[in-house]
């Protein structure tokens, strides 16, 4: 029988490296359900899609583009961290 493995975020992914030393301001918290993290990433990407669509037809609003950029960074960090969590879960089963 194939058991379902619980996958959580690993807490490895960082984002928002926007300072003089290129150190991240934020990190994904470890131990969050992978399913919930991916759901949040999907919500963030929906916001990115909406913002980029608005920015492309509007009056060159840089704020929309930057907001989409930051949300995209967050979504990518969540997906990357869930991927790390999957690798950890798989290594425990081996």
N, C-alpha and C positions, 0 to 999 in steps of 0.2 A: 504494500500500500504506500502511496506517495503522500507524505505529510506536508501540509502547508507550513512553510518556514516564515517566522516573523522577521521582517526586515525593518530596521530602524535607520535613521540618519546616523552617520558616523561622527559628525562634528568636525570634519576635516576641511570642508569647503569654506572659502572666505570670499568676500566681495567688497567693493567700494575702496579700491586702493587709490585714493585721490589725495595724497599728501606728499610732502617733499621726500620722505623716506620710502615711499611706495609700500607702506605697511597697510594691511587691511583694517578698515574701521569695524567691520562686522564679520561674524562667523555663524554658520548654521549650528544650532544647538544639537548635541548628540541625544539619541534616544527617542526622537520623534518618530511616530509611525510613518513608514515609507509611503503607505497609501495616502495618509493625510498630507504629507509633504508634496507628493505628486499632484494631489488635488489643488493645493495652494499654488504650485507652479503653474498649473493650467489656468487658474484664475488670474494670476499675474500676467501670463501671456495673452489672455483675452484683453486685459487692460492695455498691454503693449500694442496689440493690433488696433484697438480703438484709437489710442493716442497717435499712432503713426498714420492712420487714415485721416484723422482730423488735421494733423500737421501737414499732410501732403496736399490738402485742398484749401487750407487756410492761408492767412497772411504771414507766412514764414515765421511762425511762433516758435522760437528756440526753446521755450519752456516746455512745450509739449514733447519735443524731441529729446530733451534731457530727462524728462520724467520717464519716457519710454525706455531710454537707455538704462536708467537705474533700476526700473522694474524688471527689465530683461536680465540684468546682472543677478538680481535676486532669484529669478526663476531658474537661471542656469546653475547657480550655486545649489539650489534645492535638488535639481536633477542630478548634478554631479555627486552630491552627498548621498543621495539614495543609491546611486550606482556603487559608491564605496561601501555602503551598508550591505548591498547585495553580495559584493565580493567577500566581505567579512562573514556573512551568513553562510555562503557556499564553502568557505575555507573551514568553518566549524563542522560542516557535515562530512567533509572529506576524511 
